[in-house]
Amino acid sequence: MSGRQKVLLVAVAVLLVALYVVAVAGGHDDPGDPAAGPGALARLGRGSGTVDPATVAVTCLPPAAEPATTADGVTLAFGTVCRLRVADPGALRTLVLRGTTPFRVTAPAPGDADVTVTDEVAPDANGPAVAKVAVDRETEVLLRCPGGGGCAVTLARS
């Protein structure tokens, strides 16, 4: 074994011992504090989240009643179709749509894909209809109410 190989072997051994010491020193025997912040791992996903309903401009045909702001988000009641213009969120975000009636969502896929995605969702025994749209730039999302009987959709905060 050459001198370089011996030095490299010793350096790897020292690194492994150092990593072990850090891991043992950083361990906790307690169950944790639920009131504490999310920690370092949660900061990795800092760019993710939901679209703020306040950044969405709404145009409905026929014109809908004024959107109602609640603790859950902004609720739209419309007859046939609504066009949502989502401002650029600056990173990949999710536009969460919840409805008490069936509705159809049409939106472009995020990124450089030249794909438009359409989904029809309906409430079931477990809860409201939910559609999640990935948004990474200024985007137009189209909501349609099947049958034209009127829909209620909430632009949810989460």
Beta strands, then each sheet from edge to edge (+ up, - down):
strand 1: 56-61
strand 2: 68-69
strand 3: 73-78
strand 4: 81-86
strand 5: 93-99
strand 6: 103-108
strand 7: 116-121
strand 8: 129-135
strand 9: 139-144
strand 10: 151-156
sheet 1: 1+ 4- 9+ 6- 7+
sheet 2: 2+ 3- 10+ 5- 8+
end
